[in-house]
Amino acid sequence: MSPPTPPLARQLRDATRDAHRALDHHPALQCLLAPTLTREAYAASLLALYPAHATLENRVCQEIARLGLRLRVPRRLSHLTDDLGILGLTPEAPASETAHPPTSPATLAGELYVLEGSRLGGQMIADRLRRTLGPGVPHAFFSLAMAPEEWPRRLAELEALCPPGQSDAALAGAHEAFARFHHQLDTHFRA
Ligand code: HEM
């Protein structure tokens, strides 16, 4: 039986439900699930995802290092680069972020929730891609499977990162991470 959802995880899920819905309805991501998806539209989606994911992944990994935390986070950006390469495309490097104030562990918990949560829908997207574009379609980025015990373990880590009374900072971190991701897709998606 899986362990009960920790309180912070429940708060994060409730507080960001609308942000997730807005994101998974974004044209850059909706098209991935459409039976009419073409290889060109898939490539356009990956090109928009690159800066969005790069910004989030780089930021989280830099802050983990800066704070000296022993958290292991799988890097997926190289998979995205490889998928694009197979499609004959080179991603645009993300604009270097304007300096952001150092993140607190609680804020980082919210950002890490968004980064790792974004893996949860990946398998479903990968299955859909194989059906619409065929088994040869490159989809390593979406295929990094999450073992069943991995998500509950991650949620427990988030809880441990967030000291009592600082859940507002974690919620703000998650909201900002979703908002930045959405903004990047708006900026870079060319249908
Ligand atoms: C078409 C695109 C997407 C689809 C279809 C999708 C689908 C899903 C699904 C099915 C789950 C729930 C998995 C489960 O409960 O076992 C989930 C969870 C989640 N997704 Fe997405 N997702 C998409 C895009 C994203 C993106 C781009 C992000 C963030 C950048 C994201 C962040 C999250 C988070 C944080 C959760 C955890 C929610 C929770 O606390 O239970 N998703 N997604």
Residues whose N, C-alpha, C, O or C-beta is under 5 A from the ligand:
A	BS01	HEM	A9 R13 D24 L29 Q30 Y113 V114 G117 S118 L120 G121 F181
